[in-house]
Structure formats: C-alpha cells, structure tokens
Amino acid sequence: MRNYEVVFVAAPTLTSEELDSFIDHAQTVVEGKNGKVVKVDNWGKKSLAYKINKFREGYYVVLTIEGDGPVIAELERRFRVTDYIMRYISVRTDLDLKRSEKIKAARQRKAPKPEAQAPFAPETAEPSVGAEGQEA
C-alpha cells in the first residue's frame, strides 16, 4: 500500500452539507477500490491566488489515502466529471518518507560514535619530594 495526499478545491457555491456528502462519496470510492482514507482535513473556504471559473474563493479539502494507483485514478476521474470541483492534485508521499528515512540512516552511519573514555593513563611525573627534600 502506498500513501497519497489528494487536495481538491470545490466551488464556494456549495453548502457545507453538499461538501460533506461529496467527501463521504470520495471515501466510499476509495474504500470500494480497497483503499483506506487515513485522514480528512477540511480547511474550509479560503481565497484563491487567482480567479478560477469566475470565483475568488474555494473550499480546500486534503485527503490522506493509503492505496494503490487504481484508487487514485478512479478518484481523479470522479473529480474531472464533477462540475463543482475546480482543481485537484494527487501526490504520492511514501517516496518522500522513504527518502527521508534513507537520509536519516545515512546521517546516523556517518555520525561519530561516542567512544568509551580511555582508561586513565598514569602521568610520567617526577617522584614527589617531601618538605625536607627527601623522596616519599
């Protein structure tokens, strides 16, 4: 199973109930293709960087999904045929996790290992001399 983040922007003309029902529909599509929606993050209505379909705002939703390619392909197909989905993007995140784990392991291999303290070496000092000038 691979990890994906799917972000989509819905039209601001939707009601919250319609948006929630579409999110539930997306979850059933993912589960129908043997995938799993790990997390749903609804950011709410945000302003867009530029106009899309004469709208300056849109509802942002992030889905974190565990699944394979066909799951994402079906979800993207549904986004394309749905009129009120203005933009979407799907990103495979497990490659980033693998890369970060690999870098972390390489850093740990390169890091100097803490050495045990060297045993105390006796100093090569001259024998101590007493107050009267005699060796002790």
TORPA-4810 file (N, C-alpha, C, O; in nm, 3 decimals):
<nodes>
NODE_1_0.084_-0.118_0.000_0.000_0.000_0.000_0.089_0.124_0.000_0.189_0.132_0.071_M
NODE_2_0.049_0.219_-0.081_0.121_0.345_-0.091_0.042_0.456_-0.025_-0.080_0.446_-0.009_R
NODE_3_0.112_0.560_0.013_0.048_0.675_0.077_0.037_0.789_-0.022_0.132_0.820_-0.094_N
NODE_4_-0.080_0.851_-0.024_-0.106_0.964_-0.113_-0.172_1.076_-0.034_-0.243_1.052_0.065_Y
NODE_5_-0.148_1.198_-0.080_-0.224_1.313_-0.033_-0.297_1.369_-0.155_-0.235_1.400_-0.256_E
NODE_6_-0.427_1.381_-0.143_-0.510_1.433_-0.251_-0.572_1.562_-0.200_-0.643_1.563_-0.100_V
NODE_7_-0.546_1.671_-0.271_-0.602_1.802_-0.234_-0.695_1.845_-0.347_-0.659_1.839_-0.464_V
NODE_8_-0.815_1.888_-0.310_-0.904_1.941_-0.412_-0.969_2.070_-0.363_-0.983_2.093_-0.243_F
NODE_9_-1.008_2.152_-0.460_-1.072_2.280_-0.432_-1.211_2.273_-0.493_-1.227_2.251_-0.613_V
NODE_10_-1.312_2.293_-0.409_-1.451_2.290_-0.453_-1.504_2.433_-0.463_-1.452_2.525_-0.399_A
NODE_11_-1.606_2.449_-0.543_-1.665_2.581_-0.566_-1.725_2.636_-0.436_-1.776_2.560_-0.354_A
NODE_12_-1.719_2.767_-0.417_-1.772_2.826_-0.294_-1.924_2.830_-0.290_-1.982_2.865_-0.187_P
NODE_13_-1.991_2.794_-0.400_-2.137_2.795_-0.402_-2.197_2.673_-0.332_-2.318_2.669_-0.310_T
NODE_14_-2.114_2.576_-0.297_-2.164_2.456_-0.228_-2.202_2.490_-0.085_-2.144_2.578_-0.022_L
NODE_15_-2.302_2.418_-0.035_-2.333_2.428_0.107_-2.242_2.331_0.181_-2.182_2.242_0.120_T
NODE_16_-2.233_2.346_0.311_-2.147_2.257_0.389_-2.197_2.113_0.383_-2.117_2.019_0.387_S
NODE_17_-2.330_2.095_0.374_-2.385_1.960_0.364_-2.347_1.894_0.232_-2.313_1.776_0.228_E
NODE_18_-2.351_1.972_0.123_-2.312_1.918_-0.007_-2.164_1.880_-0.009_-2.126_1.777_-0.065_E
NODE_19_-2.081_1.964_0.052_-1.939_1.936_0.058_-1.912_1.811_0.141_-1.833_1.725_0.102_L
NODE_20_-1.980_1.801_0.255_-1.964_1.681_0.340_-2.010_1.555_0.268_-1.946_1.450_0.280_D
NODE_21_-2.118_1.564_0.193_-2.166_1.447_0.120_-2.068_1.408_0.009_-2.051_1.289_-0.018_S
NODE_22_-2.004_1.506_-0.055_-1.905_1.472_-0.157_-1.782_1.408_-0.094_-1.725_1.315_-0.151_F
NODE_23_-1.740_1.457_0.022_-1.626_1.397_0.092_-1.659_1.253_0.130_-1.575_1.164_0.115_I
NODE_24_-1.781_1.229_0.180_-1.824_1.093_0.212_-1.825_1.005_0.087_-1.786_0.889_0.092_D
NODE_25_-1.871_1.062_-0.025_-1.873_0.988_-0.151_-1.730_0.950_-0.193_-1.706_0.839_-0.239_H
NODE_26_-1.636_1.045_-0.177_-1.496_1.017_-0.211_-1.441_0.906_-0.123_-1.364_0.821_-0.169_A
NODE_27_-1.479_0.906_0.005_-1.434_0.799_0.095_-1.489_0.663_0.053_-1.418_0.563_0.059_Q
NODE_28_-1.615_0.658_0.010_-1.672_0.531_-0.034_-1.607_0.483_-0.163_-1.590_0.363_-0.183_T
NODE_29_-1.569_0.576_-0.251_-1.499_0.539_-0.374_-1.364_0.476_-0.340_-1.327_0.373_-0.397_V
NODE_30_-1.292_0.537_-0.247_-1.160_0.486_-0.207_-1.175_0.348_-0.142_-1.100_0.256_-0.174_V
NODE_31_-1.271_0.334_-0.053_-1.290_0.207_0.015_-1.343_0.100_-0.079_-1.316_-0.019_-0.059_E
NODE_32_-1.417_0.140_-0.182_-1.465_0.045_-0.282_-1.354_-0.014_-0.367_-1.369_-0.123_-0.422_G
NODE_33_-1.242_0.057_-0.377_-1.126_0.009_-0.453_-1.019_-0.048_-0.360_-0.902_-0.054_-0.398_K
NODE_34_-1.057_-0.089_-0.241_-0.967_-0.150_-0.141_-0.860_-0.052_-0.092_-0.747_-0.092_-0.064_N
NODE_35_-0.896_0.073_-0.081_-0.807_0.173_-0.024_-0.858_0.213_0.114_-0.959_0.162_0.161_G
NODE_36_-0.787_0.303_0.176_-0.826_0.348_0.310_-0.800_0.497_0.323_-0.690_0.545_0.294_K
NODE_37_-0.900_0.570_0.366_-0.883_0.713_0.392_-0.835_0.725_0.536_-0.909_0.698_0.630_V
NODE_38_-0.710_0.767_0.551_-0.650_0.777_0.684_-0.695_0.903_0.755_-0.721_0.902_0.875_V
NODE_39_-0.703_1.014_0.679_-0.734_1.142_0.741_-0.806_1.231_0.642_-0.772_1.234_0.524_K
NODE_40_-0.904_1.304_0.690_-0.974_1.406_0.611_-0.952_1.539_0.680_-0.986_1.556_0.797_V
NODE_41_-0.893_1.632_0.607_-0.864_1.763_0.663_-0.937_1.868_0.581_-0.894_1.902_0.471_D
NODE_42_-1.047_1.920_0.634_-1.127_2.021_0.565_-1.080_2.158_0.611_-1.103_2.198_0.725_N
NODE_43_-1.014_2.230_0.522_-0.960_2.361_0.557_-1.064_2.471_0.552_-1.041_2.580_0.604_W
NODE_44_-1.178_2.444_0.492_-1.282_2.544_0.483_-1.263_2.635_0.363_-1.186_2.605_0.272_G
NODE_45_-1.335_2.747_0.363_-1.331_2.840_0.249_-1.211_2.931_0.261_-1.193_3.001_0.362_K
NODE_46_-1.128_2.930_0.158_-1.007_3.014_0.153_-1.007_3.092_0.022_-1.070_3.052_-0.075_K
NODE_47_-0.937_3.203_0.022_-0.927_3.281_-0.101_-0.825_3.214_-0.194_-0.726_3.157_-0.149_S
NODE_48_-0.851_3.224_-0.323_-0.764_3.165_-0.423_-0.656_3.264_-0.464_-0.673_3.384_-0.446_L
NODE_49_-0.548_3.215_-0.518_-0.441_3.302_-0.564_-0.482_3.377_-0.690_-0.436_3.489_-0.715_A
NODE_50_-0.570_3.317_-0.770_-0.620_3.380_-0.891_-0.760_3.328_-0.917_-0.801_3.227_-0.859_Y
NODE_51_-0.834_3.395_-1.003_-0.972_3.354_-1.032_-0.974_3.220_-1.103_-0.895_3.194_-1.194_K
NODE_52_-1.065_3.135_-1.059_-1.091_3.007_-1.127_-1.241_3.001_-1.149_-1.319_3.005_-1.054_I
NODE_53_-1.282_2.990_-1.275_-1.425_2.985_-1.310_-1.503_3.102_-1.250_-1.616_3.085_-1.203_N
NODE_54_-1.444_3.219_-1.252_-1.503_3.343_-1.201_-1.520_3.345_-1.049_-1.593_3.429_-0.997_K
NODE_55_-1.455_3.255_-0.979_-1.460_3.251_-0.833_-1.327_3.298_-0.777_-1.220_3.271_-0.832_F
NODE_56_-1.334_3.370_-0.665_-1.214_3.414_-0.595_-1.190_3.333_-0.467_-1.087_3.350_-0.401_R
NODE_57_-1.283_3.245_-0.432_-1.271_3.161_-0.313_-1.303_3.017_-0.349_-1.360_2.989_-0.454_E
NODE_58_-1.267_2.928_-0.258_-1.300_2.788_-0.278_-1.281_2.711_-0.148_-1.211_2.756_-0.057_G
NODE_59_-1.345_2.595_-0.140_-1.331_2.507_-0.025_-1.213_2.413_-0.049_-1.211_2.340_-0.149_Y
NODE_60_-1.116_2.415_0.041_-0.999_2.328_0.031_-1.019_2.206_0.119_-1.057_2.217_0.235_Y
NODE_61_-0.992_2.087_0.063_-1.001_1.963_0.138_-0.878_1.878_0.105_-0.840_1.865_-0.011_V
NODE_62_-0.816_1.822_0.209_-0.700_1.734_0.193_-0.738_1.595_0.243_-0.784_1.579_0.356_V
NODE_63_-0.719_1.496_0.157_-0.744_1.356_0.192_-0.610_1.284_0.198_-0.532_1.291_0.103_L
NODE_64_-0.583_1.215_0.307_-0.465_1.129_0.318_-0.512_0.987_0.297_-0.597_0.937_0.371_T
NODE_65_-0.457_0.921_0.193_-0.511_0.793_0.148_-0.401_0.688_0.145_-0.288_0.717_0.104_I
NODE_66_-0.433_0.567_0.188_-0.347_0.451_0.168_-0.413_0.365_0.061_-0.527_0.322_0.077_E
NODE_67_-0.341_0.339_-0.047_-0.398_0.260_-0.154_-0.301_0.244_-0.268_-0.183_0.277_-0.256_G
NODE_68_-0.352_0.194_-0.379_-0.270_0.175_-0.498_-0.311_0.274_-0.606_-0.400_0.357_-0.585_D
NODE_69_-0.248_0.264_-0.721_-0.274_0.354_-0.832_-0.418_0.357_-0.880_-0.470_0.466_-0.905_G
NODE_70_-0.485_0.242_-0.895_-0.624_0.244_-0.942_-0.719_0.323_-0.851_-0.817_0.380_-0.899_P
NODE_71_-0.689_0.327_-0.722_-0.772_0.405_-0.629_-0.765_0.552_-0.665_-0.868_0.620_-0.674_V
NODE_72_-0.644_0.601_-0.686_-0.625_0.742_-0.717_-0.679_0.774_-0.856_-0.736_0.881_-0.877_I
NODE_73_-0.660_0.682_-0.950_-0.710_0.704_-1.086_-0.862_0.719_-1.086_-0.915_0.807_-1.153_A
NODE_74_-0.932_0.635_-1.011_-1.078_0.645_-1.004_-1.121_0.774_-0.935_-1.217_0.838_-0.977_E
NODE_75_-1.052_0.811_-0.829_-1.085_0.934_-0.758_-1.064_1.056_-0.848_-1.147_1.147_-0.850_L
NODE_76_-0.955_1.058_-0.923_-0.930_1.170_-1.014_-1.033_1.173_-1.127_-1.072_1.280_-1.172_E
NODE_77_-1.076_1.057_-1.172_-1.180_1.053_-1.275_-1.308_1.116_-1.223_-1.375_1.191_-1.294_R
NODE_78_-1.342_1.086_-1.098_-1.462_1.146_-1.036_-1.445_1.297_-1.022_-1.542_1.372_-1.041_R
NODE_79_-1.326_1.344_-0.990_-1.302_1.488_-0.980_-1.323_1.555_-1.116_-1.379_1.664_-1.123_F
NODE_80_-1.276_1.491_-1.223_-1.287_1.551_-1.357_-1.432_1.565_-1.402_-1.466_1.664_-1.468_R
NODE_81_-1.518_1.471_-1.367_-1.656_1.475_-1.415_-1.749_1.552_-1.320_-1.867_1.572_-1.352_V
NODE_82_-1.698_1.593_-1.207_-1.780_1.670_-1.112_-1.763_1.819_-1.141_-1.651_1.870_-1.141_T
NODE_83_-1.874_1.886_-1.165_-1.869_2.026_-1.207_-1.815_2.121_-1.100_-1.746_2.218_-1.134_D
NODE_84_-1.844_2.096_-0.976_-1.807_2.191_-0.872_-1.667_2.167_-0.814_-1.628_2.237_-0.721_Y
NODE_85_-1.592_2.072_-0.867_-1.451_2.057_-0.829_-1.369_2.139_-0.928_-1.365_2.109_-1.047_I
NODE_86_-1.304_2.244_-0.878_-1.234_2.337_-0.966_-1.091_2.291_-0.994_-1.045_2.299_-1.108_M
NODE_87_-1.020_2.243_-0.894_-0.882_2.195_-0.910_-0.860_2.079_-0.815_-0.926_2.067_-0.712_R
NODE_88_-0.763_1.993_-0.852_-0.723_1.884_-0.764_-0.579_1.846_-0.796_-0.529_1.872_-0.905_Y
NODE_89_-0.513_1.786_-0.700_-0.379_1.734_-0.720_-0.360_1.614_-0.628_-0.405_1.614_-0.514_I
NODE_90_-0.293_1.513_-0.680_-0.263_1.392_-0.604_-0.111_1.377_-0.597_-0.042_1.384_-0.698_S
NODE_91_-0.060_1.357_-0.477_0.084_1.346_-0.456_0.113_1.219_-0.378_0.052_1.192_-0.275_V
NODE_92_0.206_1.141_-0.430_0.247_1.020_-0.361_0.350_1.059_-0.256_0.457_1.110_-0.289_R
NODE_93_0.319_1.034_-0.129_0.406_1.080_-0.021_0.496_0.971_0.034_0.589_1.002_0.108_T
NODE_94_0.472_0.844_0.000_0.557_0.740_0.057_0.699_0.747_0.003_0.792_0.703_0.070_D
NODE_95_0.717_0.800_-0.118_0.852_0.817_-0.171_0.929_0.919_-0.087_1.048_0.900_-0.061_L
NODE_96_0.863_1.025_-0.045_0.927_1.124_0.039_0.964_1.065_0.175_1.070_1.095_0.229_D
NODE_97_0.876_0.981_0.229_0.905_0.918_0.357_1.024_0.823_0.344_1.110_0.820_0.432_L
NODE_98_1.029_0.746_0.236_1.143_0.656_0.214_1.272_0.736_0.201_1.374_0.700_0.259_K
NODE_99_1.266_0.844_0.125_1.385_0.926_0.104_1.432_0.986_0.236_1.552_0.986_0.263_R
NODE_100_1.341_1.036_0.317_1.381_1.096_0.444_1.438_0.991_0.539_1.531_1.020_0.614_S
NODE_101_1.381_0.869_0.538_1.436_0.763_0.622_1.575_0.723_0.576_1.662_0.694_0.658_E
NODE_102_1.597_0.720_0.445_1.727_0.685_0.390_1.831_0.789_0.429_1.943_0.754_0.468_K
NODE_103_1.795_0.916_0.421_1.887_1.024_0.458_1.918_1.017_0.607_2.032_1.038_0.648_I
NODE_104_1.817_0.989_0.686_1.836_0.979_0.830_1.931_0.865_0.865_2.018_0.880_0.950_K
NODE_105_1.913_0.750_0.799_2.001_0.635_0.824_2.145_0.667_0.782_2.239_0.628_0.851_A
NODE_106_2.162_0.738_0.670_2.296_0.774_0.625_2.362_0.869_0.724_2.482_0.858_0.751_A
NODE_107_2.286_0.961_0.778_2.341_1.054_0.877_2.386_0.979_1.002_2.489_1.011_1.060_R
NODE_108_2.306_0.881_1.043_2.343_0.805_1.163_2.468_0.722_1.139_2.548_0.703_1.231_Q
NODE_109_2.485_0.671_1.017_2.606_0.594_0.987_2.729_0.684_0.987_2.837_0.643_1.032_R
NODE_110_2.714_0.806_0.937_2.828_0.897_0.927_2.861_0.965_1.059_2.974_1.010_1.079_K
NODE_111_2.767_0.972_1.149_2.787_1.042_1.275_2.895_0.970_1.356_2.898_0.847_1.360_A
NODE_112_2.983_1.046_1.420_3.086_0.980_1.502_3.021_0.912_1.621_2.935_0.968_1.690_P
NODE_113_3.064_0.791_1.641_3.009_0.715_1.752_3.078_0.760_1.881_3.199_0.782_1.882_K
NODE_114_3.002_0.774_1.987_3.065_0.816_2.113_3.156_0.703_2.161_3.111_0.591_2.184_P
NODE_115_3.285_0.736_2.176_3.382_0.636_2.220_3.381_0.629_2.372_3.351_0.726_2.441_E
NODE_116_3.415_0.512_2.421_3.426_0.496_2.565_3.548_0.576_2.611_3.644_0.592_2.536_A
NODE_117_3.543_0.625_2.731_3.654_0.704_2.780_3.778_0.615_2.789_3.772_0.500_2.832_Q
NODE_118_3.890_0.672_2.749_4.015_0.598_2.755_4.050_0.575_2.902_4.025_0.660_2.987_A
NODE_119_4.108_0.458_2.931_4.146_0.435_3.071_4.247_0.541_3.113_4.324_0.594_3.033_P
NODE_120_4.245_0.569_3.240_4.331_0.673_3.294_4.476_0.629_3.281_4.515_0.525_3.334_F
NODE_121_4.555_0.709_3.211_4.697_0.677_3.194_4.775_0.747_3.304_4.756_0.866_3.329_A
NODE_122_4.861_0.675_3.369_4.938_0.739_3.476_5.032_0.843_3.416_5.091_0.824_3.310_P
NODE_123_5.043_0.948_3.487_5.130_1.055_3.441_5.275_1.016_3.463_5.306_0.942_3.556_E
NODE_124_5.361_1.064_3.380_5.504_1.038_3.397_5.566_1.157_3.467_5.647_1.231_3.411_T
NODE_125_5.526_1.173_3.588_5.577_1.287_3.666_5.694_1.242_3.751_5.715_1.123_3.775_A
NODE_126_5.767_1.338_3.796_5.880_1.307_3.883_5.826_1.265_4.018_5.719_1.308_4.058_E
NODE_127_5.900_1.182_4.087_5.854_1.141_4.220_5.839_1.264_4.309_5.916_1.359_4.301_P
NODE_128_5.738_1.258_4.394_5.714_1.373_4.481_5.823_1.385_4.585_5.878_1.285_4.632_S
NODE_129_5.852_1.505_4.618_5.958_1.530_4.714_5.893_1.590_4.837_5.812_1.681_4.828_V
NODE_130_5.929_1.538_4.952_5.874_1.585_5.079_5.925_1.722_5.114_6.004_1.780_5.040_G
NODE_131_5.881_1.773_5.228_5.918_1.905_5.273_6.066_1.911_5.305_6.127_2.017_5.295_A
NODE_132_6.123_1.801_5.344_6.263_1.803_5.384_6.354_1.769_5.267_6.475_1.755_5.285_E
NODE_133_6.298_1.755_5.147_6.382_1.726_5.032_6.407_1.579_5.013_6.495_1.542_4.935_G
NODE_134_6.333_1.494_5.082_6.353_1.352_5.066_6.242_1.295_4.980_6.131_1.347_4.975_Q
NODE_135_6.275_1.186_4.912_6.174_1.121_4.832_6.072_1.055_4.920_6.105_1.004_5.027_E
NODE_136_5.952_1.056_4.877_5.847_0.992_4.955_5.828_0.850_4.914_5.742_0.781_4.969_A
</nodes>
